[in-house]
Amino acid sequence: MRYAVLGTGIVGRTIAAKLASLGHEVVVGTRDPQSTLARTHPDSMGNPPFSTWHADHPGVALETFAEAAAFGEAVVNTTAGVAALDALQAAGGANLAGKVLIDVANPLDFSAGMPPILNPVNTDSLGEQIQRAFPGAKVVKTLNTMNCFVMVDPGRVAGAHNVFVSGADSGAKKQVTELLVSFGWSEQNVIDLGGIDTARGTEMLLPIWLRLMGTLGHADFNFHIQGAR
């Protein structure tokens, strides 16, 4: 299957690499490919520049948001929450229409420093905003409640733990669940929360997730809903 992964940060790289390892055709989307490849310094999180990762994954192309979205049969949004709507607008509504749009982003606002705040929160969510902005897309919120390495390798966390899906289209959620299973998730540990409005709840897990990471000193943990099945 052809996937467009929008975003060149560590989340996008990790998901793109996993998809490629499973035999999918993958294109990563960015605003300006030449500028992205020209960066030589680590990002704000200390990760190597994208060009270093790209050299190790020559089978993954780098294109503009619009070119990537046009290529993909499904699209994965891994851009920063505050930039997600702008990035998707650049991708183009026509290129997203009719496609499953997997949203793993969180609306974290770092403008006042750490810890970040959520915006929107409680009465709205980034997942809902994306669905309203692109009504032709089939938005599924998932994987946004854990570290990106756990997203693609749930075995990093011992024992049973859960991943959530939210979205209006049952067929799209089924397709995403099948993708999660291919990542290593047990289908019984995938919890369908319902419509895209339920993304409010999973996005609101981020403040406690960030505090847990600070307390534990690592990110190899996840949420387990006892009695879910």
PEDA-V475439 format. One record per residue. PHI is phi in radians with two decimals (* if undefined). OMEGA is omega in degrees with one decimal (none if undefined). Layout:
PHI/OMEGA, PHI/OMEGA
This chain:
*/179.1, -1.67/179.5, -2.08/169.1, -1.86/176.7, -1.89/-177.9, -1.61/-178.8, 2.11/-174.8, -1.93/178.1, -1.31/-175.0, -1.10/178.9, -1.18/179.4, -1.07/179.5, -1.09/-176.4, -1.14/179.6, -1.22/179.3, -1.08/179.5, -1.11/178.9, -1.12/179.2, -1.04/179.8, -1.12/-179.5, -1.15/178.7, -1.54/175.7, 1.65/178.0, -1.39/170.4, -1.47/-171.3, -2.28/170.8, -2.18/175.6, -1.69/179.8, -1.85/177.4, -2.54/-177.6, -1.22/-176.8, -2.43/-176.5, -0.97/-178.0, -1.12/178.4, -1.14/179.5, -1.06/-178.6, -1.27/-177.7, -1.40/-178.3, -1.19/-177.4, -2.09/-176.3, -1.84/175.5, -1.03/178.6, -1.37/-175.4, -1.11/179.0, -1.68/179.3, 1.52/178.7, -1.33/178.8, -1.03/178.3, -1.07/-177.4, -0.99/-177.1, -1.03/178.3, -1.15/177.8, -1.11/-176.6, -1.09/178.8, -1.12/178.9, -1.52/-179.5, -2.31/-174.1, -1.13/179.5, -1.39/179.6, -1.75/-178.8, -1.40/175.3, -2.07/-178.2, -2.36/173.4, -1.19/177.3, -0.95/-176.6, -1.15/-179.8, -1.13/179.4, -1.13/-178.8, -1.12/177.8, -1.15/-179.2, -1.24/-170.9, -1.26/168.6, -1.39/172.3, -2.42/-174.8, -2.19/177.2, -2.04/178.4, -1.60/177.1, -2.04/-179.0, -1.23/176.2, -1.07/-174.8, -0.91/-176.7, -1.20/-178.1, -1.86/-170.1, -1.08/-176.7, -1.13/177.6, -1.12/-179.9, -1.13/-179.7, -1.25/173.7, -1.10/177.7, -1.16/177.2, -1.14/175.6, 1.72/-179.3, -1.01/-179.6, -1.15/179.7, -1.38/-179.8, -1.78/-174.0, -1.04/177.4, 1.41/-175.7, -1.80/170.5, -1.26/179.0, -2.02/-177.9, -1.51/-176.9, -1.87/177.7, -1.90/-175.5, -1.43/175.9, -2.26/-175.7, -1.41/-178.8, -1.52/-178.7, -1.91/-177.7, -1.70/-172.7, -1.11/178.8, -1.79/179.2, 1.57/-178.5, -1.73/-7.9, -1.30/179.9, -1.27/174.3, -1.90/175.4, -1.62/176.5, -2.70/11.1, -1.43/179.7, -2.71/170.5, 1.27/-177.5, -1.78/179.3, -2.80/178.1, -2.63/176.1, -1.10/178.3, -1.00/178.5, -1.18/178.8, -1.06/178.8, -1.13/-179.7, -1.11/178.1, -1.17/-177.5, -1.24/-177.3, -2.30/-174.6, -1.09/179.3, -1.39/179.2, -1.52/178.1, -1.86/-172.6, -1.40/174.6, -2.22/176.6, -1.56/179.2, -2.84/172.6, 1.14/-175.2, -1.53/-176.0, -1.91/-177.0, -2.72/175.1, -1.17/-174.8, -1.11/179.7, -1.25/174.6, -1.25/178.1, -0.89/-172.9, -1.76/-179.9, -2.58/-176.8, -1.06/177.6, -1.16/175.5, -1.12/178.6, -1.89/-177.2, -1.21/174.4, 1.38/-179.6, -1.34/172.5, -2.71/-164.6, -2.07/171.2, -2.21/-175.3, -1.89/171.4, -2.26/177.6, -2.35/178.4, 2.98/-176.1, -1.45/-172.9, -1.72/-176.5, -1.15/178.0, -1.12/178.5, -1.14/179.0, -1.15/176.6, -1.11/179.0, -1.10/179.9, -1.19/177.5, -1.06/177.4, -1.09/177.1, -1.15/178.8, -1.06/177.7, -1.07/178.1, -1.17/175.7, -1.34/-179.3, 2.05/178.6, -1.36/172.2, -1.31/-178.2, -1.02/-178.8, -1.23/178.3, -1.71/173.3, -1.62/-178.1, -1.90/176.3, -1.48/-177.4, -1.45/-178.4, 2.07/-174.6, -1.18/-176.7, -1.14/177.1, -1.11/178.9, -1.27/173.3, -1.09/176.3, -0.99/-177.6, -1.16/-178.1, -1.23/176.5, -1.15/-179.4, -1.32/171.7, -1.32/-174.5, -1.09/178.0, -1.02/178.5, -1.25/177.5, -1.04/-179.0, -1.11/179.2, -1.25/175.0, -1.11/178.4, -1.05/178.6, -1.13/-179.2, -1.28/-177.5, -1.35/179.9, 1.44/176.8, -2.76/-176.1, -2.05/179.7, -1.53/176.9, -2.58/179.5, -2.78/-179.7, -1.62/174.6, -2.11/-179.9, -1.66/-178.1, -1.12/178.4, 1.43/-178.3, -1.16/178.4, -2.23/none
